[in-house]
């Protein structure tokens, strides 16, 4: 009976994984204790609604990026910390949803929370919205740190996806603790092969990513 259950478990895993293009994996299958809060599968984002292409609350990355992230998680675990993933692979159809939203200047439902000091018409000019995303190549992710004892996210000074200089990784008008938290996140991600993005403290791309020139459009499911 035990062998039969094992067989069906392996068969199910292989079936699920077979839906992904070669070289991509489900992060939680490789790192079971990693935390996730897929913001674009919810209304809690700058658009204010679930984003096209996010059909399931699962995180997908390239195998190489996942292996590097596992090293990050293994080290953090010794400090009773965990990565929390806000976004990982992002289909091009989601990027297209952002573009369409940005062009509708009357839709500002979440302006005060995510871009209070930015005029929506300037989101393209200021490069907060673009027609292509590194996320669509499968080795870029948005993350923060969580205290495993309290279950609380570490204070990074701004919320995720906050449009403004306060989110730049070298922004100085922060508390000492906020600066330390950002430095910890930047240091451990960089140590294990990820390149930070200067304008977003949460955004990292694997150095030597395998699909750099590809922009995939398969759904997150």
N, CA, C and O of each residue as an XYZ file, in Angstrom:
884
protein
N       0.839     -1.202      0.000
C       0.000      0.000      0.000
C       0.875      1.255      0.000
O       0.584      2.217     -0.710
N       1.940      1.245      0.791
C       2.829      2.391      0.870
C       3.506      2.653     -0.465
O       3.655      3.802     -0.880
N       3.923      1.559     -1.151
C       4.552      1.705     -2.456
C       3.577      2.262     -3.487
O       3.955      3.047     -4.357
N       2.311      1.845     -3.376
C       1.299      2.329     -4.303
C       1.072      3.837     -4.124
O       0.960      4.574     -5.103
N       1.004      4.289     -2.853
C       0.831      5.713     -2.592
C       2.023      6.516     -3.092
O       1.864      7.610     -3.633
N       3.227      5.960     -2.906
C       4.428      6.636     -3.380
C       4.399      6.773     -4.895
O       4.755      7.814     -5.449
N       3.964      5.694     -5.559
C       3.893      5.716     -7.020
C       2.953      6.821     -7.508
O       3.302      7.586     -8.408
N       1.759      6.901     -6.910
C       0.789      7.908     -7.329
C       1.266      9.323     -7.000
O       0.984     10.267     -7.738
N       1.997      9.465     -5.879
C       2.542     10.772     -5.519
C       3.566     11.224     -6.547
O       3.559     12.382     -6.966
N       4.445     10.320     -6.953
C       5.445     10.652     -7.959
C       4.797     10.941     -9.305
O       5.219     11.844    -10.027
N       3.766     10.166     -9.637
C       3.066     10.376    -10.890
C       2.403     11.751    -10.922
O       2.455     12.436    -11.943
N       1.778     12.164     -9.810
C       1.125     13.462     -9.723
C       2.140     14.589     -9.844
O       1.902     15.564    -10.557
N       3.279     14.463     -9.147
C       4.320     15.486     -9.205
C       4.837     15.654    -10.617
O       5.015     16.775    -11.092
N       5.081     14.532    -11.293
C       5.594     14.595    -12.654
C       4.576     15.211    -13.603
O       4.941     15.934    -14.530
N       3.293     14.922    -13.369
C       2.249     15.481    -14.212
C       2.178     16.988    -14.063
O       2.073     17.714    -15.051
N       2.237     17.465    -12.801
C       2.203     18.903    -12.548
C       3.415     19.583    -13.168
O       3.276     20.610    -13.832
N       4.603     19.020    -12.958
C       5.821     19.625    -13.461
C       5.860     19.628    -14.981
O       6.452     20.519    -15.590
N       5.221     18.620    -15.600
C       5.254     18.504    -17.049
C       4.538     19.660    -17.729
O       4.746     19.892    -18.920
N       3.703     20.388    -17.005
C       2.989     21.525    -17.578
C       3.918     22.711    -17.821
O       3.586     23.600    -18.605
N       5.051     22.738    -17.175
C       5.978     23.864    -17.300
C       6.954     23.631    -18.448
O       7.286     22.487    -18.756
N       7.417     24.707    -19.083
C       8.484     24.563    -20.075
C       9.738     23.967    -19.434
O       9.961     24.101    -18.231
N      10.526     23.326    -20.237
C      11.764     22.720    -19.740
C      12.647     23.783    -19.091
O      12.861     24.860    -19.649
N      13.152     23.459    -17.903
C      14.024     24.387    -17.193
C      13.325     25.201    -16.132
O      13.968     25.963    -15.409
N      11.993     25.051    -16.023
C      11.226     25.763    -15.004
C      10.699     24.789    -13.957
O      10.418     23.631    -14.264
N      10.566     25.264    -12.714
C      10.073     24.419    -11.621
C       9.151     25.241    -10.727
O       9.154     26.472    -10.752
N       8.359     24.513     -9.935
C       7.566     25.147     -8.879
C       8.461     25.307     -7.651
O       9.009     24.330     -7.143
N       8.602     26.534     -7.185
C       9.554     26.830     -6.112
C       9.228     26.050     -4.846
O      10.137     25.529     -4.201
N       7.954     25.958     -4.475
C       7.596     25.285     -3.229
C       7.864     23.787     -3.254
O       8.012     23.169     -2.200
N       7.928     23.199     -4.435
C       8.292     21.784     -4.510
C       9.763     21.577     -4.195
O      10.156     20.538     -3.664
N      10.577     22.581     -4.530
C      12.024     22.492     -4.294
C      12.416     23.039     -2.920
O      13.391     22.583     -2.323
N      11.652     24.022     -2.418
C      11.938     24.647     -1.115
C      10.628     24.674     -0.333
O       9.963     25.710     -0.302
N      10.240     23.579      0.293
C       8.899     23.457      0.889
C       8.580     24.493      1.966
O       7.414     24.845      2.145
N       9.590     24.989      2.688
C       9.293     25.902      3.800
C       9.365     27.373      3.409
O       9.214     28.240      4.269
N       9.590     27.674      2.142
C       9.669     29.074      1.747
C       8.274     29.691      1.808
O       7.280     29.022      1.527
N       8.208     30.951      2.171
C       6.911     31.608      2.304
C       6.578     32.391      1.032
O       7.467     32.911      0.358
N       5.299     32.465      0.721
C       4.876     33.175     -0.482
C       3.640     34.022     -0.187
O       2.819     33.682      0.665
N       3.531     35.112     -0.900
C       2.331     35.944     -0.893
C       2.226     36.542     -2.294
O       2.639     37.678     -2.524
N       1.685     35.788     -3.202
C       1.666     36.177     -4.606
C       0.695     37.336     -4.803
O      -0.507     37.135     -4.972
N       1.234     38.546     -4.779
C       0.399     39.743     -4.769
C      -0.458     39.894     -6.028
O      -1.555     40.450     -5.966
N       0.034     39.405     -7.166
C      -0.722     39.602     -8.397
C      -1.805     38.539     -8.586
O      -2.538     38.567     -9.575
N      -1.906     37.612     -7.650
C      -3.023     36.668     -7.616
C      -4.123     37.213     -6.704
O      -5.117     36.532     -6.450
N      -3.946     38.424     -6.221
C      -4.881     39.032     -5.274
C      -5.214     40.449     -5.714
O      -4.745     40.918     -6.751
N      -6.035     41.125     -4.908
C      -6.339     42.534     -5.160
C      -5.353     43.471     -4.470
O      -5.409     44.684     -4.673
N      -4.446     42.921     -3.651
C      -3.512     43.724     -2.873
C      -2.285     44.065     -3.705
O      -1.193     43.552     -3.462
N      -2.478     44.939     -4.689
C      -1.392     45.377     -5.552
C      -1.746     46.745     -6.124
O      -2.851     47.240     -5.899
N      -0.831     47.358     -6.854
C      -1.042     48.736     -7.307
C      -2.186     48.868     -8.310
O      -2.745     49.953     -8.466
N      -2.538     47.777     -8.990
C      -3.667     47.814     -9.919
C      -4.984     47.717     -9.159
O      -5.970     48.349     -9.537
N      -5.000     46.924     -8.083
C      -6.206     46.769     -7.279
C      -7.094     45.623     -7.704
O      -8.255     45.556     -7.300
N      -6.562     44.709     -8.521
C      -7.310     43.532     -8.940
C      -6.342     42.416     -9.322
O      -5.159     42.665     -9.554
N      -6.851     41.186     -9.387
C      -6.014     40.059     -9.813
C      -5.544     40.297    -11.243
O      -6.306     40.754    -12.094
N      -4.284     39.980    -11.488
C      -3.649     40.301    -12.762
C      -3.768     39.136    -13.746
O      -3.691     37.971    -13.355
N      -3.954     39.460    -15.008
C      -4.079     38.444    -16.054
C      -2.891     37.482    -16.032
O      -1.739     37.899    -15.913
N      -3.191     36.196    -16.149
C      -2.137     35.185    -16.211
C      -1.810     34.536    -14.891
O      -1.112     33.523    -14.858
N      -2.306     35.104    -13.786
C      -2.089     34.516    -12.461
C      -3.329     33.699    -12.096
O      -4.272     34.204    -11.487
N      -3.302     32.435    -12.482
C      -4.461     31.558    -12.317
C      -4.400     30.709    -11.063
O      -5.383     30.063    -10.700
N      -3.242     30.705    -10.390
C      -3.085     29.880     -9.194
C      -2.019     30.507     -8.301
O      -1.104     31.171     -8.789
N      -2.141     30.296     -7.009
C      -1.204     30.889     -6.047
C       0.039     30.015     -5.924
O       0.270     29.384     -4.893
N       0.840     29.988     -6.998
C       2.076     29.211     -7.026
C       3.196     30.079     -7.592
O       2.959     30.958     -8.421
N       4.413     29.820     -7.134
C       5.579     30.553     -7.619
C       6.392     29.662     -8.538
O       6.694     28.516     -8.202
N       6.743     30.190     -9.690
C       7.510     29.466    -10.708
C       8.794     30.242    -10.986
O       8.778     31.467    -11.104
N       9.907     29.512    -11.088
C      11.193     30.094    -11.459
C      11.973     29.099    -12.304
O      11.607     27.928    -12.396
N      13.036     29.568    -12.912
C      13.962     28.641    -13.555
C      14.599     27.756    -12.488
O      14.705     28.145    -11.324
N      15.014     26.578    -12.895
C      15.656     25.661    -11.954
C      16.908     26.288    -11.360
O      17.172     26.135    -10.168
N      17.686     26.995    -12.184
C      18.915     27.616    -11.684
C      18.618     28.663    -10.616
O      19.293     28.713     -9.588
N      17.616     29.493    -10.855
C      17.269     30.515     -9.864
C      16.754     29.876     -8.582
O      17.044     30.356     -7.486
N      15.995     28.803     -8.714
C      15.460     28.108     -7.539
C      16.577     27.480     -6.725
O      16.551     27.532     -5.495
N      17.554     26.889     -7.391
C      18.685     26.293     -6.677
C      19.466     27.355     -5.904
O      19.900     27.113     -4.777
N      19.644     28.526     -6.506
C      20.334     29.614     -5.806
C      19.502     30.108     -4.631
O      20.038     30.407     -3.564
N      18.188     30.193     -4.830
C      17.307     30.651     -3.757
C      17.293     29.668     -2.599
O      17.157     30.075     -1.445
N      17.430     28.390     -2.889
C      17.484     27.381     -1.827
C      18.687     27.621     -0.912
O      18.594     27.420      0.299
N      19.805     28.047     -1.479
C      20.983     28.357     -0.666
C      20.712     29.558      0.238
O      21.148     29.593      1.388
N      19.987     30.544     -0.299
C      19.597     31.700      0.511
C      18.737     31.251      1.687
O      18.982     31.629      2.833
N      17.721     30.437      1.385
C      16.806     29.979      2.429
C      17.506     29.120      3.467
O      17.213     29.233      4.658
N      18.416     28.271      3.042
C      19.157     27.419      3.978
C      19.958     28.259      4.968
O      20.023     27.932      6.153
N      20.566     29.335      4.486
C      21.349     30.190      5.382
C      20.443     30.998      6.301
O      20.731     31.138      7.490
N      19.354     31.530      5.761
C      18.441     32.325      6.576
C      17.821     31.502      7.701
O      17.581     32.009      8.797
N      17.570     30.239      7.417
C      16.922     29.376      8.406
C      17.736     29.302      9.690
O      17.168     29.161     10.772
N      19.043     29.394      9.587
C      19.898     29.335     10.781
C      19.731     30.582     11.657
O      20.086     30.566     12.836
N      19.192     31.656     11.082
C      18.925     32.892     11.836
C      17.448     33.039     12.164
O      17.002     34.107     12.584
N      16.686     31.963     11.970
C      15.238     31.967     12.194
C      14.539     33.022     11.335
O      13.629     33.721     11.781
N      14.999     33.106     10.095
C      14.398     33.984      9.098
C      14.013     33.179      7.872
O      14.492     32.062      7.679
N      13.151     33.743      7.050
C      12.745     33.106      5.803
C      12.558     34.153      4.729
O      12.228     35.306      5.008
N      12.775     33.732      3.497
C      12.364     34.534      2.356
C      10.846     34.469      2.241
O      10.244     33.425      2.491
N      10.232     35.578      1.866
C       8.841     35.587      1.402
C       8.841     36.106     -0.025
O       9.404     37.165     -0.302
N       8.212     35.367     -0.934
C       8.163     35.738     -2.345
C       6.856     36.460     -2.644
O       5.769     35.944     -2.382
N       6.980     37.665     -3.196
C       5.807     38.418     -3.658
C       5.488     38.121     -5.123
O       4.326     38.088     -5.527
N       6.537     37.906     -5.905
C       6.357     37.592     -7.319
C       7.601     36.882     -7.824
O       8.709     37.117     -7.341
N       7.400     36.008     -8.806
C       8.518     35.286     -9.393
C       8.366     35.378    -10.919
O       8.371     36.475    -11.477
N       8.230     34.222    -11.592
C       7.948     34.283    -13.027
C       6.653     35.048    -13.258
O       5.662     34.843    -12.557
N       6.675     35.937    -14.257
C       5.508     36.773    -14.595
C       5.238     36.658    -16.089
O       6.088     37.044    -16.892
N       4.081     36.139    -16.481
C       3.810     36.005    -17.917
C       3.673     37.356    -18.602
O       3.298     38.346    -17.974
N       3.979     37.389    -19.895
C       3.884     38.634    -20.649
C       2.470     39.195    -20.627
O       2.290     40.412    -20.672
N       1.472     38.333    -20.559
C       0.083     38.828    -20.511
C      -0.171     39.663    -19.251
O      -1.012     40.562    -19.266
N       0.547     39.373    -18.167
C       0.438     40.191    -16.961
C       1.057     41.566    -17.190
O       0.505     42.580    -16.763
N       2.200     41.595    -17.863
C       2.836     42.868    -18.203
C       1.902     43.696    -19.083
O       1.789     44.910    -18.910
N       1.234     43.033    -20.027
C       0.278     43.735    -20.892
C      -0.883     44.308    -20.078
O      -1.398     45.381    -20.390
N      -1.288     43.587    -19.038
C      -2.337     44.088    -18.147
C      -1.868     45.371    -17.454
O      -2.630     46.333    -17.353
N      -0.622     45.390    -16.977
C      -0.070     46.591    -16.351
C      -0.079     47.772    -17.328
O      -0.420     48.895    -16.957
N       0.303     47.498    -18.584
C       0.371     48.561    -19.591
C      -1.012     49.162    -19.835
O      -1.178     50.381    -19.878
N      -2.006     48.275    -19.994
C      -3.369     48.745    -20.235
C      -3.877     49.557    -19.051
O      -4.524     50.589    -19.227
N      -3.579     49.082    -17.837
C      -3.991     49.811    -16.634
C      -3.337     51.184    -16.574
O      -3.994     52.172    -16.246
N      -2.053     51.252    -16.887
C      -1.314     52.516    -16.794
C      -1.855     53.554    -17.763
O      -1.757     54.754    -17.505
N      -2.422     53.109    -18.868
C      -2.960     54.038    -19.863
C      -4.330     54.582    -19.464
O      -4.781     55.588    -20.011
N      -4.987     53.927    -18.521
C      -6.292     54.400    -18.047
C      -6.061     55.355    -16.878
O      -5.991     54.926    -15.727
N      -5.946     56.618    -17.169
C      -5.561     57.611    -16.157
C      -6.642     57.856    -15.114
O      -6.380     58.474    -14.082
N      -7.850     57.377    -15.373
C      -8.938     57.566    -14.410
C      -8.954     56.498    -13.320
O      -9.634     56.651    -12.305
N      -8.205     55.417    -13.531
C      -8.184     54.314    -12.560
C      -7.022     54.518    -11.594
O      -5.885     54.151    -11.890
N      -7.316     55.106    -10.438
C      -6.271     55.386     -9.444
C      -6.686     54.863     -8.070
O      -6.392     55.483     -7.049
N      -7.365     53.728     -8.050
C      -7.959     53.216     -6.814
C      -6.929     53.006     -5.705
O      -7.242     53.222     -4.534
N      -5.709     52.590     -6.046
C      -4.699     52.314     -5.016
C      -3.545     53.314     -5.032
O      -2.440     53.002     -4.588
N      -3.803     54.501     -5.537
C      -2.735     55.501     -5.633
C      -2.135     55.837     -4.271
O      -0.912     55.871     -4.138
N      -2.954     56.083     -3.264
C      -2.429     56.516     -1.965
C      -1.546     55.462     -1.312
O      -0.635     55.797     -0.555
N      -1.806     54.207     -1.597
C      -1.027     53.134     -0.980
C       0.281     52.857     -1.707
O       1.292     52.557     -1.073
N       0.269     52.957     -3.044
C       1.419     52.488     -3.813
C       2.167     53.567     -4.595
O       3.353     53.396     -4.878
N       1.512     54.668     -4.950
C       2.224     55.724     -5.694
C       1.663     57.106     -5.369
O       1.235     57.828     -6.269
N       1.662     57.475     -4.099
C       1.049     58.743     -3.678
C       1.710     59.980     -4.263
O       1.045     60.999     -4.453
N       3.006     59.912     -4.554
C       3.737     61.096     -5.008
C       4.075     61.054     -6.497
O       4.836     61.889     -6.985
N       3.514     60.086     -7.215
C       3.797     59.937     -8.644
C       2.503     60.113     -9.421
O       1.492     59.482     -9.112
N       2.539     60.978    -10.433
C       1.381     61.153    -11.305
C       1.286     59.916    -12.204
O       2.284     59.509    -12.798
N       0.123     59.331    -12.305
C      -0.017     58.089    -13.072
C       0.443     58.242    -14.516
O       0.954     57.285    -15.097
N       0.275     59.405    -15.102
C       0.694     59.601    -16.486
C       2.203     59.524    -16.655
O       2.697     59.400    -17.776
N       2.945     59.598    -15.544
C       4.407     59.558    -15.595
C       4.987     58.172    -15.308
O       6.208     58.017    -15.261
N       4.133     57.165    -15.115
C       4.630     55.844    -14.732
C       5.533     55.229    -15.805
O       6.503     54.547    -15.475
N       5.224     55.463    -17.092
C       6.100     54.968    -18.157
C       7.386     55.783    -18.211
O       8.480     55.222    -18.268
N       7.251     57.114    -18.194
C       8.422     57.986    -18.276
C       9.410     57.715    -17.147
O      10.622     57.716    -17.359
N       8.885     57.484    -15.951
C       9.738     57.237    -14.789
C      10.136     55.768    -14.651
O      10.788     55.388    -13.679
N       9.741     54.945    -15.625
C      10.147     53.530    -15.727
C       9.617     52.651    -14.604
O      10.229     51.640    -14.260
N       8.478     53.036    -14.031
C       7.826     52.145    -13.079
C       7.045     51.051    -13.809
O       6.856     49.956    -13.280
N       6.598     51.355    -15.024
C       5.909     50.408    -15.888
C       6.682     50.321    -17.195
O       7.082     51.347    -17.747
N       6.899     49.094    -17.702
C       7.620     48.909    -18.961
C       6.909     47.851    -19.799
O       6.086     47.091    -19.288
N       7.232     47.810    -21.088
C       6.569     46.877    -21.990
C       7.121     45.463    -21.881
O       6.484     44.510    -22.329
N       8.298     45.323    -21.292
C       8.909     44.012    -21.068
C       9.397     43.956    -19.620
O       9.730     44.980    -19.024
N       9.432     42.742    -19.067
C       9.870     42.574    -17.682
C      10.881     41.446    -17.592
O      10.734     40.416    -18.250
N      11.910     41.642    -16.773
C      12.872     40.567    -16.521
C      12.160     39.365    -15.887
O      12.606     38.229    -16.050
N      11.071     39.602    -15.175
C      10.333     38.505    -14.552
C       9.874     37.477    -15.583
O       9.779     36.291    -15.264
N       9.590     37.904    -16.800
C       9.070     37.007    -17.821
C      10.127     36.041    -18.346
O       9.809     35.113    -19.090
N      11.378     36.255    -17.961
C      12.450     35.330    -18.326
C      12.643     34.227    -17.293
O      13.380     33.271    -17.534
N      11.988     34.354    -16.152
C      11.934     33.247    -15.204
C      13.010     33.179    -14.145
O      13.049     32.217    -13.378
N      13.894     34.175    -14.076
C      14.954     34.130    -13.068
C      15.014     35.400    -12.231
O      16.021     35.681    -11.581
N      13.932     36.161    -12.253
C      13.813     37.380    -11.452
C      12.685     37.188    -10.449
O      11.654     36.598    -10.771
N      12.882     37.685     -9.242
C      11.862     37.542     -8.212
C      11.850     38.753     -7.297
O      12.838     39.478     -7.184
N      10.712     38.959     -6.646
C      10.518     40.038     -5.685
C      10.316     39.407     -4.315
O       9.448     38.552     -4.143
N      11.122     39.832     -3.334
C      11.122     39.137     -2.046
C      11.295     40.105     -0.885
O      11.689     41.258     -1.060
N      10.990     39.601      0.304
C      11.339     40.268      1.547
C      11.765     39.198      2.542
O      11.886     38.025      2.188
N      11.994     39.610      3.800
C      12.397     38.688      4.856
C      11.321     38.617      5.926
O      10.662     39.612      6.229
N      11.152     37.431      6.494
C      10.154     37.190      7.533
C      10.841     36.617      8.769
O      11.697     35.738      8.658
N      10.466     37.113      9.943
C      10.931     36.586     11.226
C      10.107     35.348     11.547
O       8.891     35.439     11.714
N      10.757     34.191     11.634
C      10.025     32.946     11.854
C       9.444     32.847     13.258
O       8.475     32.117     13.467
N      10.002     33.551     14.212
C       9.460     33.517     15.580
C       8.148     34.293     15.679
O       7.222     33.867     16.369
N       8.073     35.420     14.996
C       6.884     36.277     15.094
C       5.948     36.128     13.903
O       4.768     36.468     13.984
N       6.477     35.624     12.808
C       5.686     35.551     11.585
C       5.565     36.871     10.858
O       4.864     36.962      9.851
N       6.246     37.905     11.359
C       6.139     39.242     10.791
C       7.239     39.501      9.761
O       8.359     39.006      9.882
N       6.886     40.289      8.748
C       7.884     40.743      7.800
C       8.822     41.747      8.469
O       8.390     42.536      9.310
N      10.093     41.720      8.103
C      11.020     42.735      8.585
C      10.675     44.080      7.953
O      10.254     44.143      6.797
N      10.854     45.138      8.708
C      10.514     46.485      8.260
C      11.575     46.977      7.273
O      12.728     47.204      7.638
N      11.155     47.137      6.009
C      12.073     47.598      4.968
C      11.894     49.075      4.636
O      12.545     49.586      3.725
N      11.028     49.759      5.359
C      10.878     51.191      5.155
C       9.755     51.592      4.228
O       9.192     52.677      4.370
N       9.417     50.724      3.272
C       8.267     50.956      2.394
C       7.586     49.616      2.156
O       8.192     48.564      2.357
N       6.332     49.650      1.729
C       5.688     48.413      1.301
C       6.298     47.909     -0.006
O       7.016     48.641     -0.686
N       6.017     46.691     -0.342
C       6.368     46.136     -1.653
C       5.631     46.911     -2.745
O       4.477     47.302     -2.572
N       6.310     47.124     -3.865
C       5.747     47.802     -5.037
C       5.385     49.259     -4.763
O       4.470     49.799     -5.384
N       6.094     49.890     -3.842
C       5.888     51.323     -3.600
C       6.690     52.094     -4.633
O       7.909     51.940     -4.708
N       6.025     52.925     -5.432
C       6.677     53.682     -6.484
C       7.192     55.000     -5.921
O       6.409     55.891     -5.593
N       8.510     55.119     -5.812
C       9.091     56.351     -5.297
C      10.512     56.121     -4.833
O      10.921     54.974     -4.653
N      11.281     57.188     -4.633
C      12.684     57.068     -4.216
C      12.858     56.379     -2.874
O      13.940     55.873     -2.577
N      11.808     56.352     -2.054
C      11.904     55.658     -0.764
C      12.199     54.167     -0.931
O      12.683     53.523      0.000
N      11.909     53.617     -2.108
C      12.144     52.201     -2.367
C      13.526     51.917     -2.950
O      13.906     50.754     -3.088
N      14.280     52.956     -3.293
C      15.623     52.748     -3.826
C      16.495     52.109     -2.752
O      16.366     52.426     -1.570
N      17.375     51.215     -3.162
C      18.120     50.447     -2.153
C      19.123     51.310     -1.386
O      19.561     50.926     -0.301
N      19.490     52.468     -1.935
C      20.440     53.337     -1.230
C      19.764     54.567     -0.634
O      20.436     55.530     -0.265
N      18.450     54.538     -0.539
C      17.724     55.644      0.097
C      18.161     55.747      1.561
O      18.204     54.739      2.266
N      18.485     56.959      2.018
C      19.127     57.086      3.331
C      18.185     57.538      4.450
O      18.525     57.412      5.626
N      17.011     58.062      4.100
C      16.139     58.597      5.156
C      15.292     57.474      5.755
O      14.064     57.469      5.666
N      15.995     56.530      6.365
C      15.392     55.363      7.002
C      15.895     55.260      8.427
O      16.890     55.886      8.789
N      15.207     54.471      9.232
C      15.714     54.213     10.579
C      16.924     53.285     10.482
O      17.167     52.666      9.446
N      17.666     53.201     11.561
C      18.822     52.309     11.595
C      18.403     50.864     11.349
O      19.095     50.135     10.639
N      17.281     50.442     11.925
C      16.815     49.075     11.749
C      16.372     48.809     10.314
O      16.658     47.744      9.767
N      15.687     49.753      9.706
C      15.270     49.590      8.313
C      16.477     49.458      7.385
O      16.481     48.634      6.470
N      17.499     50.280      7.633
C      18.723     50.181      6.836
C      19.383     48.820      7.016
O      19.858     48.224      6.050
N      19.413     48.330      8.252
C      20.026     47.026      8.532
C      19.252     45.904      7.852
O      19.850     44.968      7.322
N      17.933     45.994      7.865
C      17.114     44.955      7.235
C      17.331     44.914      5.731
O      17.443     43.841      5.139
N      17.388     46.085      5.122
C      17.641     46.128      3.681
C      19.028     45.586      3.351
O      19.205     44.846      2.383
N      20.005     45.964      4.168
C      21.373     45.504      3.932
C      21.466     43.991      4.053
O      22.164     43.346      3.270
N      20.768     43.421      5.027
C      20.773     41.967      5.195
C      20.198     41.284      3.962
O      20.778     40.327      3.449
N      19.057     41.777      3.486
C      18.437     41.178      2.307
C      19.345     41.300      1.095
O      19.551     40.325      0.372
N      19.888     42.490      0.867
C      20.767     42.691     -0.286
C      22.016     41.810     -0.197
O      22.454     41.236     -1.194
N      22.575     41.713      0.990
C      23.832     40.978      1.164
C      23.652     39.486      0.919
O      24.461     38.870      0.225
N      22.597     38.900      1.483
C      22.449     37.452      1.370
C      22.011     37.048     -0.035
O      22.414     35.994     -0.528
N      21.196     37.868     -0.679
C      20.808     37.554     -2.056
C      22.011     37.694     -2.995
O      22.214     36.857     -3.875
N      22.800     38.743     -2.810
C      23.990     38.939     -3.635
C      24.997     37.814     -3.410
O      25.608     37.326     -4.361
N      25.169     37.409     -2.172
C      26.111     36.332     -1.839
C      25.815     35.064     -2.607
O      26.736     34.340     -2.985
N      24.550     34.784     -2.844
C      24.169     33.529     -3.482
C      23.789     33.692     -4.950
O      23.056     32.875     -5.509
N      24.295     34.754     -5.565
C      24.248     34.829     -7.022
C      23.190     35.718     -7.636
O      23.006     35.700     -8.853
N      22.489     36.495     -6.827
C      21.454     37.373     -7.371
C      21.962     38.811     -7.484
O      22.737     39.282     -6.652
N      21.509     39.485     -8.522
C      21.879     40.877     -8.754
C      20.719     41.776     -8.332
O      19.597     41.573     -8.797
N      20.953     42.760     -7.468
C      19.867     43.652     -7.038
C      19.537     44.678     -8.113
O      20.317     44.907     -9.038
N      18.374     45.284     -7.975
C      17.937     46.367     -8.858
C      17.938     47.640     -8.021
O      17.257     47.700     -6.998
N      18.689     48.660     -8.432
C      18.894     49.825     -7.560
C      17.633     50.558     -7.134
O      17.632     51.212     -6.091
N      16.555     50.468     -7.912
C      15.381     51.286     -7.648
C      14.293     50.538     -6.869
O      13.268     51.128     -6.529
N      14.504     49.243     -6.583
C      13.503     48.466     -5.850
C      14.217     47.531     -4.878
O      14.895     46.600     -5.312
N      14.083     47.756     -3.594
C      14.806     46.950     -2.607
C      14.415     45.470     -2.672
O      15.180     44.626     -2.206
N      13.275     45.135     -3.224
C      12.747     43.764     -3.231
C      13.115     42.951     -4.471
O      12.856     41.749     -4.503
N      13.705     43.562     -5.482
C      13.829     42.979     -6.829
C      15.234     42.421     -7.072
O      16.232     43.119     -6.890
N      15.294     41.150     -7.485
C      16.585     40.494     -7.717
C      16.515     39.610     -8.962
O      15.486     38.997     -9.245
N      17.631     39.553     -9.702
C      17.741     38.704    -10.890
C      18.976     37.831    -10.760
O      20.037     38.310    -10.359
N      18.849     36.559    -11.094
C      19.980     35.635    -11.031
C      21.049     36.045    -12.036
O      20.749     36.258    -13.210
N      22.276     36.154    -11.589
C      23.385     36.410    -12.496
C      23.575     35.188    -13.403
O      23.540     34.051    -12.932
N      23.774     35.423    -14.690
C      23.917     34.319    -15.631
C      22.618     33.580    -15.868
O      22.630     32.380    -16.138
N      21.500     34.275    -15.772
C      20.190     33.642    -15.929
C      20.115     32.889    -17.254
O      20.650     33.351    -18.262
N      19.448     31.722    -17.258
C      19.471     30.855    -18.443
C      18.616     31.316    -19.608
O      18.894     30.939    -20.746
N      17.581     32.122    -19.368
C      16.657     32.491    -20.444
C      16.586     34.009    -20.609
O      15.504     34.570    -20.786
N      17.716     34.652    -20.552
C      17.770     36.115    -20.505
C      17.025     36.778    -21.664
O      16.361     37.795    -21.461
N      17.120     36.232    -22.857
C      16.535     36.878    -24.033
C      15.136     36.370    -24.353
O      14.596     36.674    -25.417
N      14.542     35.599    -23.445
C      13.197     35.064    -23.653
C      12.195     35.803    -22.768
O      12.506     36.201    -21.645
N      10.997     35.973    -23.298
C       9.903     36.551    -22.508
C       8.700     35.622    -22.668
O       7.974     35.684    -23.660
N       8.510     34.772    -21.680
C       7.497     33.723    -21.759
C       6.112     34.271    -21.452
O       5.959     35.316    -20.820
N       5.106     33.532    -21.919
C       3.721     33.970    -21.705
C       2.820     32.851    -21.170
O       1.599     33.008    -21.149
N       3.397     31.730    -20.740
C       2.548     30.684    -20.181
C       2.008     31.140    -18.834
O       2.706     31.845    -18.106
N       0.784     30.759    -18.484
C       0.166     31.256    -17.244
C       0.804     30.674    -15.997
O       1.448     29.626    -16.037
N       0.614     31.371    -14.896
C       1.035     30.878    -13.584
C      -0.105     29.994    -13.070
O      -1.151     30.485    -12.645
N       0.123     28.683    -13.118
C      -0.910     27.745    -12.661
C      -0.307     26.378    -12.440
O      -1.013     25.447    -12.054
